[in-house]
Each structure stands twice: as C-alpha cells, then as structure tokens.
Amino acid sequence: MVSVESSVEQSAKPSYKMSVKTYTRRGRGRCLNPGCSFVYVTRHKPPTCPECGSHLGGKWIPAVSDKQSLIQQSGLSNPVKTSWVNYRVVFHNSDYHLWFNSVNFYISGKESKMAQESFSGLKPSTLKQLGQTVPTVTAKQDLGLSTARGRGRCKNPSCDYMYKNRHKPAVCPKCGCMLSQKKTKGRTKGGALLDPYQALSPAQKDLQRQSTLQLLRRSLQIPESETELQEILTLIQELNSLQIVLVQPSDQEQDGSVETETLIESGWPQFFESSATQCVLCNYPLFKGGQSTVAGQEDCWLLTETLIHTASLHLKVCLNLQCLALHSFTDLHPGLFNIGNRLLVSIDLFLRIRASIKLGHAPSHAESSQIQELLLNGYWAFECLTVRDYNDMICGVCGVAPKLEIAQRYTDNVLELKNVEFTWPECSVSDEVHVDDFWLTMESEAIEQAAFPTDIPITRVDASIIAPFIPPLMRSHTVINTEKDKVLSHPQQPSGDPSVLVRLIHDGHLRLNNIEDHSEDELRIILTRCGVTITPAMAKVNVYDHVLVMFASFSLSPQPPLHLTAGKLSKICPHKVVCASKCLVRGETARDHVDLLLSSRYWPPVYVSDCARKVAVCADMQYPDLAAQMWGRNQGCFSDPFEKPEFVSCAELQEQPYCADLSLVTENQQIHPITKSSSCWLVHPPAAAHTQDPPSPEHHSMLLCRDLEPYIGFDATELCESVSRMLQQPVVFNNTAYYYLYNRLVDFLTSRDIVNQQINQVVTACQPGEVVIRDALYRLGVAKINTEKKEAQEGGQAETGEASHEVVLPE
C-alpha cells in the first residue's frame, strides 16, 4: 500500500490532481474537492468550503464555530492541521509546545486562558478524553436543516449524514454505511452491492487485490526529483521535532494537593483513514465499518527517523461487486507511505535507501526483522510508483547513437534461485520480447508484495520473456532475447577454428540450411580445413554433429551454480553512461552481446569487448545478411582476417561536422545517423588478446586503427571502473522482481548522475540569452534565442518576433 489521499485534510497545494466527480442529491451539494466530505444544503451554500477551503461560490456565511475560535484565541497564526485524538491538539509549528489541564490551555512562552465554553464545539468522545462533562443534546442541527421531521439519520453513530425519508439512499454517501436492503436503480443497475458483513470469497479477494493495485497505480504518482518533495520533507522534519506536552491530574494525592503528571507525545497523529467517500475507480460508495466487517480498523506501526510507535488505520471498501477496491490511508502530503496496512513509513527513509544504493550498498533482505522486511518491500513499491523518464539517462554527448560502445560483465550480480524456478519453452517461440510488459509485470509484483505482504512463494518464471533494460529512445523496434536457444556447455569444447568455418560459408562451400545435402567426404574436408582432427572411423553422424557443435559454440563462461543466475551484461558509451543491459540466467555467450546490439536503435560503428572474435563469428552465422552489410567478409576486422593485419584509418570514426538538421537521416538501424555509414567493427583492447584461449588474432585489436588511439589507454574493465562500483561488489537477491528492479534502478541512477554533470557543465558555459536543449539525437546543445522583431516582407503582415536556434555541441 502506498500514499494516495488525505486522512484529515487536503493540502492547500496538493501534489497531484485527480478528475473531479461530483456526487449530488436533490436540494444538497458537495464540495468539489475529491478528498473533502463536506455536504451542504443548497440554500445555505457557503462561499468557500469550511473544511478544506475550496471555492464553492455561495453567499451564505455561517457563524464562526467554537473550534475555529479556539484556534484563533490560541495565538497561532498559521496552524496547518488539528487533530483532537488521544489528548492531542497538534499544530504544525515547531516554535510552540502545547500544554493543557482540565481548565486551561497553555502555549510555552504564551499563556492564553479560555473559558469552559471553548470545549462546546468538540465531539462527545473527545470531551470524555479531556475530562469534560458531556452535555445532553436533544437535537442536532446539521447541514442547515430547520427540522428533523420527515428525515432520517445515518445509522453510523460517528456519521452526521441526514436524508429525506422519501429520498432515502441504500448506502450512506458520506461513510458508506448500509441504510436499506432495497436496491436503488441508479447504483445497482450492474448488480447487487457487496454485503460488507460477509467474508470475501477467494475469487473476491483476488479481484480486490487486482483492483487495489490498479487504484494505487492510478492514484499515486511520486515525483522523482527530491526538489519537488521538499515541502513534504520539511513537514516530516517539523512533525519529527514537534512534541506535545500533556499535563493531567494524577490519581494520587499528596499533602492535600492534587499531583499532576506530564506526558510527552510526538507530533504525529495516531489515527489515519482515507478521506474518499466514493471509489476512485468506479465512483461507487465506500463502506467503513467495524471489526466484524470487511472494512474495519487495523493496528500498525508508524516509523520515522526519530520514532516508532503504534497507530491505527481505518479501511474502506468499494461496494461494487465488480471492483471491491480497498481504500486505505494513502495520502502523500503528510509524507507517509502505507505498507500493507502494517507499517506507515516516512518517505525520507526511502530516499536514504536510494542514496545508499547510489553509493554502492545494495539493500539486503537476508536475516532482517519483520519491520525491516516491510520497509524494504515498501521501498521497492515506492520506486515503482515514482514517475521517471528513463530517457533522462541518455548521454548528453553521444545521444541515442554512440560511435563507440564498450561491453561490461558483472558475474557477482546474481539472483538466488531459492524462491524462483525458471522454465523454458517446450516448443519454438519467437525471439522477440515485450519490454514494457516485462517491466510492468516486475513493478506490479513489487507493488502487490507491499500492498499485501506475505512470505515469498516459490514462483515459476518463463525465462524467455525476460527483457533487457534500454532507454526507450535507444531501443530498437524489435527487442530480442535468445537465451532459450543457448546450448549448455559441453563436457569438452569442440576443436577447430570457427572463423574458417564462416569463411567456408561465405565462399559457398558449406550450406548450413541444407547441411544434410553434403556428403560425408565434403563434411570431413570442411572439418579438416577448420583444424579439426578427423579419424577414419568417425561416422557421418559424428561428423555432422561436430559441424553443428562448432556452429553453436559461442560460450564465453561456464554455467553458473545451479542455485544462482549468471550475472549481468551491459554496454556503455565512452562517457561511462549505460546504453543497455541484460540480466543473464544461463552462462554468458557471444549471442548475448549480439542480442544487445540488435535490440539497440543503432549498432555502434565500434563495439569493444574482450570476446570480439566470437561475437563477430556469431553475427556472421546467425545474421549473415546483416554481417555482410556491416563488414563484408572481414568478420568484424579492419582488414581480411586471413591476410596480414593492416594499420588503417577509418573516416567514419573521425570527428564529424556537427549537423543540427537530421531530417535527411532515415530511420535505418544499419545506417548510423552520425557516420552516415553501415560500416561496423568489433575490436578488443590490447590486453584482451593475451587473455583469450586460444589467443585472439591481432586483426581485432584496437591498435590497428589510428582513430581509436584516444581509447587505447583504457581497457574494457578500467573504462567502466567508476561507473557502477556497486555492481562490482557481490550482490545477491532472493526476490525476482527486486533483482531486476534493482539493476534497472542502478543503471538509471548512476547514468543520470553523469548526465546531470554534463548538463551543469553546459549551463555554466551558457551566455545570456542561451538555453540548454536536446537535439534530434538527444545530444546536449545550446540554443541562442533571437527575439528581435523584424519587418514583415510581405504586405499586410504585422511585426512578429522570430527565434533563430543555433545548436552548439558541448565539448
């Protein structure tokens, strides 16, 4: 559960807006604020709502109530909220401490005696708590009604709703209490209403879970920027520092004098409930009942930086049998996040967890207490309900089309398979994965675990649906994941040179699609040319299998332990910003690299990895037409891999003149929008040639291209060393959703910090009249605004202001 609406009063400046659905009855009106329950008689319509201050437009001005007089006499000019629960009068003002005894109120530094009549405006239950005599009331005037004749009152003792007998509703529109067993036409045309005094069936509970999750997603949108949350964070600090001092008579008397005892309470309330009276999803009335109903009162913990104490939550349930959404306290304004109606957490604690993740400390669910477990469950739901634009993490220099990308692997960033079982398709399925659907599933799972906390069940996940994480603008139209096609490691890696096999395919000597058409002698010759030792006794079936094994041999690492996944593979730009990442279930292969490259909007002209040769061979075998377009017969090298290496210069990698007009760039994944070329190369750092077994040929070395000299000083590991220190530390999760959400969050936070530094550098260099923009490729630039008015050249036109934009690429 999480924060959506206010329990006591709406903020004067709500952090979000909802569509207003007005519920009216003949002769009466309701405040238009969806979080306010004030109802008035039409002839007594006030100018503004006395409960929330919203504009109503009436002219009737009621007399000032005793409770308002109490606030005015207290000397507090700007009280924000008042709660008369459990001996407390709370003013959100840290400069005052409120004292009271049975007769007088005191404010530290200021004393203001008030007559006993000041209590006349309080509820009977509050008067009893304050030790006052409850007056006998024979009639109560509400909503401006002059008489009670012909009218009835809601059965709920705590509700003051009144109605005309001839217009008696089936359900109280104010508190949701059942008033009649008759079905009203307007409200029950879709079927009978829920009987809140009967327990929900399993099917109804499942429907309620889904409706509640939909309610949370629709109602709550948390700003990503802490600047937008600053007002809420300030309020949290004030409530943490506010103390209520209570002075009351003691039960003990000493020397004929009455002893007093002092109680100190925090500024946080102890009772919370949703202010909604109608369902946010379907506008049906909400029911609020007692402990014997489906919407009673729940006890929970309230946790902030400075305290932890018990609190109470009152639930409300939608009476629509097709909805049943559970409405609890979910107001973001007080700064509290509701986790399963068990724990209310101040959101500044979540922001501290986020800051800790950025520093490299992954949140651990191992050996945590119940409250710690609830806190972490709530944190991941909080992040899922935070509104983010993942395009904000795109590098400001490279934009959506980096000219060079570097592969990185993180073998210690794994998921423990204690609570999850990965399954694989039994029949052939498409390589395409639906990115948005996958991440929405992970988010919904995290929100549900916070809204309805339970022990983590053993879940089965179809591993073929797992999608990589790529910023939307850097994503290809088709995103793929071919882990389902991985061949598990063979006991002995096949011998032979796969590069020779690819060249034989290029020359037409081997047709993989029709390999059965080749004779045994032809296959033996092919294997011999690849360096495979063939014995005369080897049957054709074994020869055939050996060719297929060479074709599928792209493994780069051994299979992980049975209880762990294989880690994470990423590719980054030279500025250390993540371009794409993929969490691996099975051991890494060259095809994982190809998956990421093909899933990106543009294949980079240069891709640096320590397995460049195998990635090139994989691309040649799996996507021969694409490979032929990118590097012809050179298998990703700068020159023919079967000739002597050549020192080359690539015009595509040289500095290109900046072009702001990209209208002529076709949306072709094979044509890079900056180099205007389809040429691509797969290279390895100089140090990687000596770590391969067998050694990687020098044809893939970065040293062979003078235009890559600026990057020679880095190897693939050193280049990314400071990008994500937390990913180089062992990270083990046992919850599937949290594992994938954590990796996405780390990619975003670390990259966005780098991009923010880039933006700050450009802003600092801006001259008056210049603004920072993103161009069509999402690169940072500077727009020079010209607001000078020019004379219209054509007759009859008035002077207009024109703005000329000149985009300057930051250095």
Secondary structure, 3 states (H helix, E strand, C coil): CCCCCCCCCCCCCCCCCCCCCCCCECCEEECCCCCCCCEEEHHHCCCECCCCCCECCCCCCCCCCHHHHHHHHCCCCCCCCCCCCCCCCCCCCCCCCEEECCCCEEECCEEECCCHHHHHHCCHHHHHHCCCCCCCCCCCCCCCCCCCCCEEECCCCCCCCEEEHHHCCCECCCCCCECCCCCCHHHHCCCCECCCCCCCCHHHHHHHHHHHHHHHHHHCCECCCCCCCHHHHHHHHHHHHCEEEEEEEEEEEECCEEEEEEEEEECCCCEEECCCCECCCCCCEEECCCCCCCCCEEEEEEECCCCEEEEEEECEEECECCCCCEECCCCCCCCEEEECCCEEEEHHHHHHHHHHHHCCCCCCCCCCCHHHHHHHHHHHHHHHCECCCHHHHCCCCCCCCCCEEEEEEECCEEEECCCEEEECCCCCCCCECCHHHHHHHHHHHHHHHHHCCCCCCCEEEEHHHCCCECCHHHECCCCECCHHHCCCCCCCCCCCCHHHHHHHHHCCCCCHHHHHHCCHHHHHHHHHHCCCCCCCCCCHHHHHHHHHHHHCCCECCCCCCCCECCEEEEEECCCCCEEEEEEECCCCEHHHHHHHHHHECCCCCEEECCCHHHHHHHHHHHCHHHHHHHHCCCCCCCCCCCCCCCCECCHHHCCCCCCCCCCCCCCCCCCCCCCCCCCCEEEECHHHHHCCCCCCCHHHEHHHEHHHHHHCCCCHHHHCCCCCHHHHCCEEECCHHHHHHHHHHHHHHHHHHHHHHHHHHHHHHCCCCEEEEECCCCCEEEEECCCCEECCCCCCCCCEECCCCCCCCCC
